[in-house]
Amino acid sequence: MKQELFYLDNQLVVNKNWSPIGLLNGKIALEAGFHELKVLFYEDTAGQFLEVGYASKNIRNQKLPDEILFVPE
């Protein structure tokens, strides 16, 4: 079965069976600082793409900027 999975600090936040369109949402409380992000998704040949975003009561929904992501050494 194809699924979209999103983990934050090893906690499953989104788990949905694959679908070609749609917005997936999940919620988790975070403290300030660095967090481990893991995203698993299925891409078909029809041009699907994935964007990861965030929001809070003080921040409008926005795409996660590439410049804040990094791979630890």
mmCIF file as Biopython writes it, N, C-alpha, C and O atoms, coordinates in Angstrom:
data_model
#
loop_
_atom_site.group_PDB
_atom_site.id
_atom_site.type_symbol
_atom_site.label_atom_id
_atom_site.label_alt_id
_atom_site.label_comp_id
_atom_site.label_asym_id
_atom_site.label_entity_id
_atom_site.label_seq_id
_atom_site.pdbx_PDB_ins_code
_atom_site.Cartn_x
_atom_site.Cartn_y
_atom_site.Cartn_z
_atom_site.occupancy
_atom_site.B_iso_or_equiv
_atom_site.auth_seq_id
_atom_site.auth_asym_id
_atom_site.pdbx_PDB_model_num
ATOM 1   N N  . MET A ? 1  ? 0.842  -1.178 0.000   1.0 0.0 1  A 1 
ATOM 2   C CA . MET A ? 1  ? 0.000  0.000  0.000   1.0 0.0 1  A 1 
ATOM 3   C C  . MET A ? 1  ? 0.890  1.245  0.000   1.0 0.0 1  A 1 
ATOM 4   O O  . MET A ? 1  ? 1.854  1.317  0.762   1.0 0.0 1  A 1 
ATOM 5   N N  . LYS A ? 2  ? 0.574  2.209  -0.840  1.0 0.0 2  A 1 
ATOM 6   C CA . LYS A ? 2  ? 1.344  3.443  -0.928  1.0 0.0 2  A 1 
ATOM 7   C C  . LYS A ? 2  ? 0.792  4.446  0.077   1.0 0.0 2  A 1 
ATOM 8   O O  . LYS A ? 2  ? -0.418 4.662  0.148   1.0 0.0 2  A 1 
ATOM 9   N N  . GLN A ? 3  ? 1.677  5.052  0.847   1.0 0.0 3  A 1 
ATOM 10  C CA . GLN A ? 3  ? 1.255  6.005  1.858   1.0 0.0 3  A 1 
ATOM 11  C C  . GLN A ? 3  ? 2.161  7.221  1.862   1.0 0.0 3  A 1 
ATOM 12  O O  . GLN A ? 3  ? 3.304  7.163  1.409   1.0 0.0 3  A 1 
ATOM 13  N N  . GLU A ? 4  ? 1.636  8.328  2.382   1.0 0.0 4  A 1 
ATOM 14  C CA . GLU A ? 4  ? 2.438  9.499  2.691   1.0 0.0 4  A 1 
ATOM 15  C C  . GLU A ? 4  ? 2.651  9.493  4.192   1.0 0.0 4  A 1 
ATOM 16  O O  . GLU A ? 4  ? 1.691  9.434  4.961   1.0 0.0 4  A 1 
ATOM 17  N N  . LEU A ? 5  ? 3.911  9.555  4.613   1.0 0.0 5  A 1 
ATOM 18  C CA . LEU A ? 5  ? 4.248  9.527  6.026   1.0 0.0 5  A 1 
ATOM 19  C C  . LEU A ? 5  ? 5.121  10.727 6.350   1.0 0.0 5  A 1 
ATOM 20  O O  . LEU A ? 5  ? 6.044  11.049 5.601   1.0 0.0 5  A 1 
ATOM 21  N N  . PHE A ? 6  ? 4.837  11.381 7.448   1.0 0.0 6  A 1 
ATOM 22  C CA . PHE A ? 6  ? 5.610  12.537 7.887   1.0 0.0 6  A 1 
ATOM 23  C C  . PHE A ? 6  ? 5.918  12.363 9.368   1.0 0.0 6  A 1 
ATOM 24  O O  . PHE A ? 6  ? 5.015  12.250 10.197  1.0 0.0 6  A 1 
ATOM 25  N N  . TYR A ? 7  ? 7.213  12.345 9.685   1.0 0.0 7  A 1 
ATOM 26  C CA . TYR A ? 7  ? 7.665  12.196 11.069  1.0 0.0 7  A 1 
ATOM 27  C C  . TYR A ? 7  ? 8.398  13.472 11.495  1.0 0.0 7  A 1 
ATOM 28  O O  . TYR A ? 7  ? 9.136  14.066 10.710  1.0 0.0 7  A 1 
ATOM 29  N N  . LEU A ? 8  ? 8.187  13.873 12.722  1.0 0.0 8  A 1 
ATOM 30  C CA . LEU A ? 8  ? 8.925  14.974 13.308  1.0 0.0 8  A 1 
ATOM 31  C C  . LEU A ? 8  ? 9.436  14.511 14.654  1.0 0.0 8  A 1 
ATOM 32  O O  . LEU A ? 8  ? 8.657  14.145 15.534  1.0 0.0 8  A 1 
ATOM 33  N N  . ASP A ? 9  ? 10.754 14.530 14.813  1.0 0.0 9  A 1 
ATOM 34  C CA . ASP A ? 9  ? 11.399 14.008 16.028  1.0 0.0 9  A 1 
ATOM 35  C C  . ASP A ? 9  ? 10.931 12.583 16.325  1.0 0.0 9  A 1 
ATOM 36  O O  . ASP A ? 9  ? 10.603 12.247 17.463  1.0 0.0 9  A 1 
ATOM 37  N N  . ASN A ? 10 ? 10.906 11.756 15.281  1.0 0.0 10 A 1 
ATOM 38  C CA . ASN A ? 10 ? 10.505 10.340 15.351  1.0 0.0 10 A 1 
ATOM 39  C C  . ASN A ? 10 ? 9.065  10.115 15.790  1.0 0.0 10 A 1 
ATOM 40  O O  . ASN A ? 10 ? 8.703  8.996  16.156  1.0 0.0 10 A 1 
ATOM 41  N N  . GLN A ? 11 ? 8.246  11.142 15.763  1.0 0.0 11 A 1 
ATOM 42  C CA . GLN A ? 11 ? 6.823  11.010 16.088  1.0 0.0 11 A 1 
ATOM 43  C C  . GLN A ? 11 ? 6.027  11.133 14.789  1.0 0.0 11 A 1 
ATOM 44  O O  . GLN A ? 11 ? 6.174  12.111 14.056  1.0 0.0 11 A 1 
ATOM 45  N N  . LEU A ? 12 ? 5.191  10.147 14.511  1.0 0.0 12 A 1 
ATOM 46  C CA . LEU A ? 12 ? 4.369  10.170 13.304  1.0 0.0 12 A 1 
ATOM 47  C C  . LEU A ? 12 ? 3.331  11.287 13.406  1.0 0.0 12 A 1 
ATOM 48  O O  . LEU A ? 12 ? 2.529  11.321 14.339  1.0 0.0 12 A 1 
ATOM 49  N N  . VAL A ? 13 ? 3.358  12.197 12.436  1.0 0.0 13 A 1 
ATOM 50  C CA . VAL A ? 13 ? 2.444  13.342 12.443  1.0 0.0 13 A 1 
ATOM 51  C C  . VAL A ? 13 ? 1.369  13.180 11.370  1.0 0.0 13 A 1 
ATOM 52  O O  . VAL A ? 13 ? 0.213  13.535 11.601  1.0 0.0 13 A 1 
ATOM 53  N N  . VAL A ? 14 ? 1.736  12.646 10.190  1.0 0.0 14 A 1 
ATOM 54  C CA . VAL A ? 14 ? 0.782  12.424 9.099   1.0 0.0 14 A 1 
ATOM 55  C C  . VAL A ? 14 ? 0.966  11.009 8.580   1.0 0.0 14 A 1 
ATOM 56  O O  . VAL A ? 14 ? 2.087  10.573 8.320   1.0 0.0 14 A 1 
ATOM 57  N N  . ASN A ? 15 ? -0.145 10.296 8.429   1.0 0.0 15 A 1 
ATOM 58  C CA . ASN A ? 15 ? -0.147 8.946  7.864   1.0 0.0 15 A 1 
ATOM 59  C C  . ASN A ? 15 ? -1.413 8.833  7.022   1.0 0.0 15 A 1 
ATOM 60  O O  . ASN A ? 15 ? -2.515 8.733  7.563   1.0 0.0 15 A 1 
ATOM 61  N N  . LYS A ? 16 ? -1.258 8.848  5.701   1.0 0.0 16 A 1 
ATOM 62  C CA . LYS A ? 16 ? -2.422 8.815  4.819   1.0 0.0 16 A 1 
ATOM 63  C C  . LYS A ? 16 ? -2.150 7.894  3.653   1.0 0.0 16 A 1 
ATOM 64  O O  . LYS A ? 16 ? -1.046 7.881  3.107   1.0 0.0 16 A 1 
ATOM 65  N N  . ASN A ? 17 ? -3.154 7.120  3.266   1.0 0.0 17 A 1 
ATOM 66  C CA . ASN A ? 17 ? -3.043 6.316  2.062   1.0 0.0 17 A 1 
ATOM 67  C C  . ASN A ? 17 ? -2.853 7.237  0.875   1.0 0.0 17 A 1 
ATOM 68  O O  . ASN A ? 17 ? -3.384 8.347  0.839   1.0 0.0 17 A 1 
ATOM 69  N N  . TRP A ? 18 ? -2.089 6.764  -0.096  1.0 0.0 18 A 1 
ATOM 70  C CA . TRP A ? 18 ? -1.735 7.578  -1.246  1.0 0.0 18 A 1 
ATOM 71  C C  . TRP A ? 18 ? -2.960 8.068  -1.994  1.0 0.0 18 A 1 
ATOM 72  O O  . TRP A ? 18 ? -3.933 7.340  -2.189  1.0 0.0 18 A 1 
ATOM 73  N N  . SER A ? 19 ? -2.880 9.331  -2.409  1.0 0.0 19 A 1 
ATOM 74  C CA . SER A ? 19 ? -3.909 9.920  -3.251  1.0 0.0 19 A 1 
ATOM 75  C C  . SER A ? 19 ? -3.209 10.941 -4.143  1.0 0.0 19 A 1 
ATOM 76  O O  . SER A ? 19 ? -2.287 11.616 -3.685  1.0 0.0 19 A 1 
ATOM 77  N N  . PRO A ? 20 ? -3.621 11.071 -5.402  1.0 0.0 20 A 1 
ATOM 78  C CA . PRO A ? 20 ? -2.897 11.947 -6.320  1.0 0.0 20 A 1 
ATOM 79  C C  . PRO A ? 20 ? -3.017 13.433 -6.005  1.0 0.0 20 A 1 
ATOM 80  O O  . PRO A ? 20 ? -2.174 14.220 -6.438  1.0 0.0 20 A 1 
ATOM 81  N N  . ILE A ? 21 ? -4.035 13.830 -5.270  1.0 0.0 21 A 1 
ATOM 82  C CA . ILE A ? 21 ? -4.203 15.245 -4.931  1.0 0.0 21 A 1 
ATOM 83  C C  . ILE A ? 21 ? -4.696 15.370 -3.498  1.0 0.0 21 A 1 
ATOM 84  O O  . ILE A ? 21 ? -5.264 14.435 -2.932  1.0 0.0 21 A 1 
ATOM 85  N N  . GLY A ? 22 ? -4.473 16.516 -2.941  1.0 0.0 22 A 1 
ATOM 86  C CA . GLY A ? 22 ? -5.013 16.776 -1.619  1.0 0.0 22 A 1 
ATOM 87  C C  . GLY A ? 22 ? -3.971 17.342 -0.671  1.0 0.0 22 A 1 
ATOM 88  O O  . GLY A ? 22 ? -2.765 17.182 -0.859  1.0 0.0 22 A 1 
ATOM 89  N N  . LEU A ? 23 ? -4.471 17.997 0.333   1.0 0.0 23 A 1 
ATOM 90  C CA . LEU A ? 23 ? -3.646 18.583 1.370   1.0 0.0 23 A 1 
ATOM 91  C C  . LEU A ? 23 ? -3.714 17.693 2.591   1.0 0.0 23 A 1 
ATOM 92  O O  . LEU A ? 23 ? -4.800 17.336 3.046   1.0 0.0 23 A 1 
ATOM 93  N N  . LEU A ? 24 ? -2.567 17.336 3.117   1.0 0.0 24 A 1 
ATOM 94  C CA . LEU A ? 24 ? -2.509 16.511 4.319   1.0 0.0 24 A 1 
ATOM 95  C C  . LEU A ? 24 ? -2.119 17.390 5.490   1.0 0.0 24 A 1 
ATOM 96  O O  . LEU A ? 24 ? -1.220 18.223 5.370   1.0 0.0 24 A 1 
ATOM 97  N N  . ASN A ? 25 ? -2.779 17.215 6.614   1.0 0.0 25 A 1 
ATOM 98  C CA . ASN A ? 25 ? -2.504 18.031 7.785   1.0 0.0 25 A 1 
ATOM 99  C C  . ASN A ? 25 ? -2.205 17.166 8.984   1.0 0.0 25 A 1 
ATOM 100 O O  . ASN A ? 25 ? -2.723 16.056 9.108   1.0 0.0 25 A 1 
ATOM 101 N N  . GLY A ? 26 ? -1.380 17.669 9.856   1.0 0.0 26 A 1 
ATOM 102 C CA . GLY A ? 26 ? -1.099 17.046 11.130  1.0 0.0 26 A 1 
ATOM 103 C C  . GLY A ? 26 ? -0.670 18.131 12.095  1.0 0.0 26 A 1 
ATOM 104 O O  . GLY A ? 26 ? -0.257 19.211 11.672  1.0 0.0 26 A 1 
ATOM 105 N N  . LYS A ? 27 ? -0.761 17.858 13.384  1.0 0.0 27 A 1 
ATOM 106 C CA . LYS A ? 27 ? -0.386 18.852 14.387  1.0 0.0 27 A 1 
ATOM 107 C C  . LYS A ? 27 ? 0.542  18.228 15.413  1.0 0.0 27 A 1 
ATOM 108 O O  . LYS A ? 27 ? 0.384  17.068 15.794  1.0 0.0 27 A 1 
ATOM 109 N N  . ILE A ? 28 ? 1.518  19.024 15.854  1.0 0.0 28 A 1 
ATOM 110 C CA . ILE A ? 28 ? 2.435  18.600 16.897  1.0 0.0 28 A 1 
ATOM 111 C C  . ILE A ? 28 ? 2.952  19.863 17.590  1.0 0.0 28 A 1 
ATOM 112 O O  . ILE A ? 28 ? 3.244  20.862 16.932  1.0 0.0 28 A 1 
ATOM 113 N N  . ALA A ? 29 ? 3.060  19.814 18.900  1.0 0.0 29 A 1 
ATOM 114 C CA . ALA A ? 29 ? 3.618  20.935 19.661  1.0 0.0 29 A 1 
ATOM 115 C C  . ALA A ? 29 ? 5.137  20.849 19.618  1.0 0.0 29 A 1 
ATOM 116 O O  . ALA A ? 29 ? 5.710  19.777 19.812  1.0 0.0 29 A 1 
ATOM 117 N N  . LEU A ? 30 ? 5.782  21.972 19.366  1.0 0.0 30 A 1 
ATOM 118 C CA . LEU A ? 30 ? 7.245  22.008 19.268  1.0 0.0 30 A 1 
ATOM 119 C C  . LEU A ? 30 ? 7.827  23.066 20.189  1.0 0.0 30 A 1 
ATOM 120 O O  . LEU A ? 30 ? 7.224  24.114 20.422  1.0 0.0 30 A 1 
ATOM 121 N N  . GLU A ? 31 ? 8.991  22.777 20.697  1.0 0.0 31 A 1 
ATOM 122 C CA . GLU A ? 31 ? 9.777  23.758 21.441  1.0 0.0 31 A 1 
ATOM 123 C C  . GLU A ? 31 ? 10.730 24.420 20.437  1.0 0.0 31 A 1 
ATOM 124 O O  . GLU A ? 31 ? 10.964 23.883 19.355  1.0 0.0 31 A 1 
ATOM 125 N N  . ALA A ? 32 ? 11.270 25.565 20.793  1.0 0.0 32 A 1 
ATOM 126 C CA . ALA A ? 32 ? 12.246 26.232 19.943  1.0 0.0 32 A 1 
ATOM 127 C C  . ALA A ? 32 ? 13.483 25.354 19.802  1.0 0.0 32 A 1 
ATOM 128 O O  . ALA A ? 32 ? 13.861 24.651 20.740  1.0 0.0 32 A 1 
ATOM 129 N N  . GLY A ? 33 ? 14.109 25.395 18.632  1.0 0.0 33 A 1 
ATOM 130 C CA . GLY A ? 33 ? 15.330 24.636 18.424  1.0 0.0 33 A 1 
ATOM 131 C C  . GLY A ? 33 ? 15.260 23.762 17.193  1.0 0.0 33 A 1 
ATOM 132 O O  . GLY A ? 33 ? 14.360 23.902 16.366  1.0 0.0 33 A 1 
ATOM 133 N N  . PHE A ? 34 ? 16.227 22.852 17.077  1.0 0.0 34 A 1 
ATOM 134 C CA . PHE A ? 34 ? 16.330 21.966 15.922  1.0 0.0 34 A 1 
ATOM 135 C C  . PHE A ? 34 ? 15.422 20.747 16.091  1.0 0.0 34 A 1 
ATOM 136 O O  . PHE A ? 34 ? 15.218 20.260 17.203  1.0 0.0 34 A 1 
ATOM 137 N N  . HIS A ? 35 ? 14.879 20.261 14.965  1.0 0.0 35 A 1 
ATOM 138 C CA . HIS A ? 35 ? 14.001 19.093 14.968  1.0 0.0 35 A 1 
ATOM 139 C C  . HIS A ? 35 ? 14.321 18.212 13.776  1.0 0.0 35 A 1 
ATOM 140 O O  . HIS A ? 35 ? 14.649 18.705 12.696  1.0 0.0 35 A 1 
ATOM 141 N N  . GLU A ? 36 ? 14.225 16.908 13.977  1.0 0.0 36 A 1 
ATOM 142 C CA . GLU A ? 36 ? 14.472 15.948 12.899  1.0 0.0 36 A 1 
ATOM 143 C C  . GLU A ? 36 ? 13.197 15.764 12.086  1.0 0.0 36 A 1 
ATOM 144 O O  . GLU A ? 36 ? 12.122 15.544 12.644  1.0 0.0 36 A 1 
ATOM 145 N N  . LEU A ? 37 ? 13.323 15.856 10.771  1.0 0.0 37 A 1 
ATOM 146 C CA . LEU A ? 37 ? 12.198 15.767 9.845   1.0 0.0 37 A 1 
ATOM 147 C C  . LEU A ? 37 ? 12.424 14.580 8.917   1.0 0.0 37 A 1 
ATOM 148 O O  . LEU A ? 37 ? 13.507 14.416 8.357   1.0 0.0 37 A 1 
ATOM 149 N N  . LYS A ? 38 ? 11.395 13.754 8.760   1.0 0.0 38 A 1 
ATOM 150 C CA . LYS A ? 38 ? 11.468 12.626 7.824   1.0 0.0 38 A 1 
ATOM 151 C C  . LYS A ? 38 ? 10.149 12.553 7.074   1.0 0.0 38 A 1 
ATOM 152 O O  . LYS A ? 38 ? 9.080  12.488 7.681   1.0 0.0 38 A 1 
ATOM 153 N N  . VAL A ? 39 ? 10.231 12.564 5.744   1.0 0.0 39 A 1 
ATOM 154 C CA . VAL A ? 39 ? 9.042  12.522 4.895   1.0 0.0 39 A 1 
ATOM 155 C C  . VAL A ? 39 ? 9.195  11.369 3.911   1.0 0.0 39 A 1 
ATOM 156 O O  . VAL A ? 39 ? 10.209 11.269 3.221   1.0 0.0 39 A 1 
ATOM 157 N N  . LEU A ? 40 ? 8.198  10.503 3.845   1.0 0.0 40 A 1 
ATOM 158 C CA . LEU A ? 40 ? 8.154  9.411  2.874   1.0 0.0 40 A 1 
ATOM 159 C C  . LEU A ? 40 ? 6.891  9.591  2.051   1.0 0.0 40 A 1 
ATOM 160 O O  . LEU A ? 40 ? 5.798  9.718  2.604   1.0 0.0 40 A 1 
ATOM 161 N N  . PHE A ? 41 ? 7.037  9.602  0.721   1.0 0.0 41 A 1 
ATOM 162 C CA . PHE A ? 41 ? 5.859  9.762  -0.121  1.0 0.0 41 A 1 
ATOM 163 C C  . PHE A ? 41 ? 6.056  9.047  -1.440  1.0 0.0 41 A 1 
ATOM 164 O O  . PHE A ? 41 ? 7.180  8.734  -1.832  1.0 0.0 41 A 1 
ATOM 165 N N  . TYR A ? 42 ? 4.955  8.793  -2.116  1.0 0.0 42 A 1 
ATOM 166 C CA . TYR A ? 42 ? 4.955  8.108  -3.397  1.0 0.0 42 A 1 
ATOM 167 C C  . TYR A ? 42 ? 4.771  9.136  -4.499  1.0 0.0 42 A 1 
ATOM 168 O O  . TYR A ? 42 ? 3.841  9.940  -4.449  1.0 0.0 42 A 1 
ATOM 169 N N  . GLU A ? 43 ? 5.653  9.119  -5.500  1.0 0.0 43 A 1 
ATOM 170 C CA . GLU A ? 43 ? 5.510  10.006 -6.647  1.0 0.0 43 A 1 
ATOM 171 C C  . GLU A ? 43 ? 5.211  9.166  -7.874  1.0 0.0 43 A 1 
ATOM 172 O O  . GLU A ? 43 ? 5.998  8.295  -8.246  1.0 0.0 43 A 1 
ATOM 173 N N  . ASP A ? 44 ? 4.083  9.425  -8.498  1.0 0.0 44 A 1 
ATOM 174 C CA . ASP A ? 44 ? 3.686  8.744  -9.715  1.0 0.0 44 A 1 
ATOM 175 C C  . ASP A ? 44 ? 4.347  9.470  -10.890 1.0 0.0 44 A 1 
ATOM 176 O O  . ASP A ? 44 ? 5.046  10.463 -10.691 1.0 0.0 44 A 1 
ATOM 177 N N  . THR A ? 45 ? 4.135  8.989  -12.080 1.0 0.0 45 A 1 
ATOM 178 C CA . THR A ? 45 ? 4.726  9.619  -13.270 1.0 0.0 45 A 1 
ATOM 179 C C  . THR A ? 45 ? 3.900  10.786 -13.781 1.0 0.0 45 A 1 
ATOM 180 O O  . THR A ? 45 ? 4.247  11.368 -14.808 1.0 0.0 45 A 1 
ATOM 181 N N  . ALA A ? 46 ? 2.824  11.147 -13.105 1.0 0.0 46 A 1 
ATOM 182 C CA . ALA A ? 46 ? 1.946  12.218 -13.585 1.0 0.0 46 A 1 
ATOM 183 C C  . ALA A ? 46 ? 2.338  13.591 -13.060 1.0 0.0 46 A 1 
ATOM 184 O O  . ALA A ? 46 ? 1.533  14.519 -13.142 1.0 0.0 46 A 1 
ATOM 185 N N  . GLY A ? 47 ? 3.550  13.757 -12.523 1.0 0.0 47 A 1 
ATOM 186 C CA . GLY A ? 47 ? 4.023  15.077 -12.116 1.0 0.0 47 A 1 
ATOM 187 C C  . GLY A ? 47 ? 3.614  15.512 -10.717 1.0 0.0 47 A 1 
ATOM 188 O O  . GLY A ? 47 ? 3.582  16.712 -10.441 1.0 0.0 47 A 1 
ATOM 189 N N  . GLN A ? 48 ? 3.303  14.584 -9.832  1.0 0.0 48 A 1 
ATOM 190 C CA . GLN A ? 48 ? 2.984  14.968 -8.472  1.0 0.0 48 A 1 
ATOM 191 C C  . GLN A ? 48 ? 4.214  15.583 -7.817  1.0 0.0 48 A 1 
ATOM 192 O O  . GLN A ? 48 ? 5.343  15.336 -8.242  1.0 0.0 48 A 1 
ATOM 193 N N  . PHE A ? 49 ? 3.991  16.380 -6.788  1.0 0.0 49 A 1 
ATOM 194 C CA . PHE A ? 49 ? 5.093  16.964 -6.043  1.0 0.0 49 A 1 
ATOM 195 C C  . PHE A ? 49 ? 4.680  17.080 -4.588  1.0 0.0 49 A 1 
ATOM 196 O O  . PHE A ? 49 ? 3.509  16.932 -4.238  1.0 0.0 49 A 1 
ATOM 197 N N  . LEU A ? 50 ? 5.662  17.345 -3.761  1.0 0.0 50 A 1 
ATOM 198 C CA . LEU A ? 50 ? 5.433  17.440 -2.328  1.0 0.0 50 A 1 
ATOM 199 C C  . LEU A ? 50 ? 5.971  18.766 -1.824  1.0 0.0 50 A 1 
ATOM 200 O O  . LEU A ? 50 ? 7.095  19.152 -2.145  1.0 0.0 50 A 1 
ATOM 201 N N  . GLU A ? 51 ? 5.169  19.460 -1.037  1.0 0.0 51 A 1 
ATOM 202 C CA . GLU A ? 51 ? 5.616  20.648 -0.326  1.0 0.0 51 A 1 
ATOM 203 C C  . GLU A ? 51 ? 5.294  20.446 1.141   1.0 0.0 51 A 1 
ATOM 204 O O  . GLU A ? 51 ? 4.207  19.982 1.484   1.0 0.0 51 A 1 
ATOM 205 N N  . VAL A ? 52 ? 6.225  20.790 2.000   1.0 0.0 52 A 1 
ATOM 206 C CA . VAL A ? 52 ? 6.012  20.706 3.437   1.0 0.0 52 A 1 
ATOM 207 C C  . VAL A ? 52 ? 5.933  22.129 3.970   1.0 0.0 52 A 1 
ATOM 208 O O  . VAL A ? 52 ? 6.769  22.971 3.642   1.0 0.0 52 A 1 
ATOM 209 N N  . GLY A ? 53 ? 4.939  22.387 4.782   1.0 0.0 53 A 1 
ATOM 210 C CA . GLY A ? 53 ? 4.750  23.722 5.328   1.0 0.0 53 A 1 
ATOM 211 C C  . GLY A ? 53 ? 4.496  23.682 6.816   1.0 0.0 53 A 1 
ATOM 212 O O  . GLY A ? 53 ? 4.470  22.617 7.434   1.0 0.0 53 A 1 
ATOM 213 N N  . TYR A ? 54 ? 4.313  24.844 7.371   1.0 0.0 54 A 1 
ATOM 214 C CA . TYR A ? 54 ? 4.032  24.953 8.801   1.0 0.0 54 A 1 
ATOM 215 C C  . TYR A ? 54 ? 3.173  26.177 9.066   1.0 0.0 54 A 1 
ATOM 216 O O  . TYR A ? 54 ? 3.056  27.071 8.228   1.0 0.0 54 A 1 
ATOM 217 N N  . ALA A ? 55 ? 2.577  26.195 10.244  1.0 0.0 55 A 1 
ATOM 218 C CA . ALA A ? 55 ? 1.747  27.317 10.674  1.0 0.0 55 A 1 
ATOM 219 C C  . ALA A ? 55 ? 1.616  27.247 12.190  1.0 0.0 55 A 1 
ATOM 220 O O  . ALA A ? 55 ? 1.871  26.210 12.802  1.0 0.0 55 A 1 
ATOM 221 N N  . SER A ? 56 ? 1.221  28.355 12.777  1.0 0.0 56 A 1 
ATOM 222 C CA . SER A ? 56 ? 0.917  28.398 14.200  1.0 0.0 56 A 1 
ATOM 223 C C  . SER A ? 56 ? -0.159 29.454 14.399  1.0 0.0 56 A 1 
ATOM 224 O O  . SER A ? 56 ? -0.660 30.035 13.436  1.0 0.0 56 A 1 
ATOM 225 N N  . LYS A ? 57 ? -0.505 29.693 15.645  1.0 0.0 57 A 1 
ATOM 226 C CA . LYS A ? 57 ? -1.520 30.723 15.865  1.0 0.0 57 A 1 
ATOM 227 C C  . LYS A ? 57 ? -0.998 32.106 15.490  1.0 0.0 57 A 1 
ATOM 228 O O  . LYS A ? 57 ? -1.785 33.023 15.257  1.0 0.0 57 A 1 
ATOM 229 N N  . ASN A ? 58 ? 0.337  32.263 15.431  1.0 0.0 58 A 1 
ATOM 230 C CA . ASN A ? 58 ? 0.937  33.552 15.074  1.0 0.0 58 A 1 
ATOM 231 C C  . ASN A ? 58 ? 1.583  33.567 13.699  1.0 0.0 58 A 1 
ATOM 232 O O  . ASN A ? 58 ? 2.025  34.621 13.241  1.0 0.0 58 A 1 
ATOM 233 N N  . ILE A ? 59 ? 1.647  32.418 13.027  1.0 0.0 59 A 1 
ATOM 234 C CA . ILE A ? 59 ? 2.293  32.308 11.717  1.0 0.0 59 A 1 
ATOM 235 C C  . ILE A ? 59 ? 1.294  31.737 10.726  1.0 0.0 59 A 1 
ATOM 236 O O  . ILE A ? 59 ? 0.734  30.665 10.953  1.0 0.0 59 A 1 
ATOM 237 N N  . ARG A ? 60 ? 1.068  32.443 9.633   1.0 0.0 60 A 1 
ATOM 238 C CA . ARG A ? 60 ? 0.175  31.933 8.594   1.0 0.0 60 A 1 
ATOM 239 C C  . ARG A ? 60 ? 0.816  30.750 7.898   1.0 0.0 60 A 1 
ATOM 240 O O  . ARG A ? 60 ? 2.042  30.632 7.881   1.0 0.0 60 A 1 
ATOM 241 N N  . ASN A ? 61 ? 0.009  29.875 7.324   1.0 0.0 61 A 1 
ATOM 242 C CA . ASN A ? 61 ? 0.502  28.682 6.634   1.0 0.0 61 A 1 
ATOM 243 C C  . ASN A ? 61 ? 1.487  29.089 5.539   1.0 0.0 61 A 1 
ATOM 244 O O  . ASN A ? 61 ? 1.174  29.922 4.688   1.0 0.0 61 A 1 
ATOM 245 N N  . GLN A ? 62 ? 2.687  28.492 5.570   1.0 0.0 62 A 1 
ATOM 246 C CA . GLN A ? 62 ? 3.704  28.800 4.574   1.0 0.0 62 A 1 
ATOM 247 C C  . GLN A ? 62 ? 4.588  27.590 4.323   1.0 0.0 62 A 1 
ATOM 248 O O  . GLN A ? 62 ? 4.729  26.706 5.168   1.0 0.0 62 A 1 
ATOM 249 N N  . LYS A ? 63 ? 5.175  27.579 3.142   1.0 0.0 63 A 1 
ATOM 250 C CA . LYS A ? 63 ? 6.080  26.503 2.738   1.0 0.0 63 A 1 
ATOM 251 C C  . LYS A ? 63 ? 7.342  26.550 3.594   1.0 0.0 63 A 1 
ATOM 252 O O  . LYS A ? 63 ? 7.838  27.629 3.917   1.0 0.0 63 A 1 
ATOM 253 N N  . LEU A ? 64 ? 7.857  25.383 3.960   1.0 0.0 64 A 1 
ATOM 254 C CA . LEU A ? 64 ? 9.105  25.288 4.711   1.0 0.0 64 A 1 
ATOM 255 C C  . LEU A ? 64 ? 10.249 25.734 3.806   1.0 0.0 64 A 1 
ATOM 256 O O  . LEU A ? 64 ? 10.491 25.091 2.784   1.0 0.0 64 A 1 
ATOM 257 N N  . PRO A ? 65 ? 10.963 26.813 4.141   1.0 0.0 65 A 1 
ATOM 258 C CA . PRO A ? 65 ? 12.018 27.312 3.260   1.0 0.0 65 A 1 
ATOM 259 C C  . PRO A ? 65 ? 13.217 26.368 3.201   1.0 0.0 65 A 1 
ATOM 260 O O  . PRO A ? 65 ? 13.631 25.828 4.227   1.0 0.0 65 A 1 
ATOM 261 N N  . ASP A ? 66 ? 13.771 26.168 2.018   1.0 0.0 66 A 1 
ATOM 262 C CA . ASP A ? 66 ? 14.931 25.293 1.828   1.0 0.0 66 A 1 
ATOM 263 C C  . ASP A ? 66 ? 16.120 25.716 2.688   1.0 0.0 66 A 1 
ATOM 264 O O  . ASP A ? 66 ? 16.866 24.868 3.177   1.0 0.0 66 A 1 
ATOM 265 N N  . GLU A ? 67 ? 16.300 27.024 2.873   1.0 0.0 67 A 1 
ATOM 266 C CA . GLU A ? 67 ? 17.496 27.504 3.571   1.0 0.0 67 A 1 
ATOM 267 C C  . GLU A ? 67 ? 17.526 27.162 5.068   1.0 0.0 67 A 1 
ATOM 268 O O  . GLU A ? 67 ? 18.567 27.329 5.703   1.0 0.0 67 A 1 
ATOM 269 N N  . ILE A ? 68 ? 16.434 26.697 5.639   1.0 0.0 68 A 1 
ATOM 270 C CA . ILE A ? 68 ? 16.478 26.304 7.055   1.0 0.0 68 A 1 
ATOM 271 C C  . ILE A ? 68 ? 16.689 24.795 7.233   1.0 0.0 68 A 1 
ATOM 272 O O  . ILE A ? 68 ? 16.809 24.308 8.357   1.0 0.0 68 A 1 
ATOM 273 N N  . LEU A ? 69 ? 16.733 24.062 6.117   1.0 0.0 69 A 1 
ATOM 274 C CA . LEU A ? 69 ? 16.938 22.621 6.176   1.0 0.0 69 A 1 
ATOM 275 C C  . LEU A ? 69 ? 18.422 22.290 6.042   1.0 0.0 69 A 1 
ATOM 276 O O  . LEU A ? 69 ? 19.153 22.973 5.325   1.0 0.0 69 A 1 
ATOM 277 N N  . PHE A ? 70 ? 18.860 21.250 6.730   1.0 0.0 70 A 1 
ATOM 278 C CA . PHE A ? 70 ? 20.243 20.800 6.591   1.0 0.0 70 A 1 
ATOM 279 C C  . PHE A ? 70 ? 20.340 19.333 6.984   1.0 0.0 70 A 1 
ATOM 280 O O  . PHE A ? 70 ? 19.472 18.791 7.669   1.0 0.0 70 A 1 
ATOM 281 N N  . VAL A ? 71 ? 21.412 18.712 6.535   1.0 0.0 71 A 1 
ATOM 282 C CA . VAL A ? 71 ? 21.705 17.330 6.885   1.0 0.0 71 A 1 
ATOM 283 C C  . VAL A ? 71 ? 22.792 17.366 7.948   1.0 0.0 71 A 1 
ATOM 284 O O  . VAL A ? 71 ? 23.870 17.903 7.697   1.0 0.0 71 A 1 
ATOM 285 N N  . PRO A ? 72 ? 22.538 16.804 9.140   1.0 0.0 72 A 1 
ATOM 286 C CA . PRO A ? 72 ? 23.563 16.845 10.188  1.0 0.0 72 A 1 
ATOM 287 C C  . PRO A ? 72 ? 24.789 16.027 9.802   1.0 0.0 72 A 1 
ATOM 288 O O  . PRO A ? 72 ? 24.698 15.059 9.047   1.0 0.0 72 A 1 
ATOM 289 N N  . GLU A ? 73 ? 25.914 16.427 10.325  1.0 0.0 73 A 1 
ATOM 290 C CA . GLU A ? 73 ? 27.180 15.727 10.029  1.0 0.0 73 A 1 
ATOM 291 C C  . GLU A ? 73 ? 27.275 14.430 10.786  1.0 0.0 73 A 1 
ATOM 292 O O  . GLU A ? 73 ? 28.267 13.713 10.660  1.0 0.0 73 A 1 
#
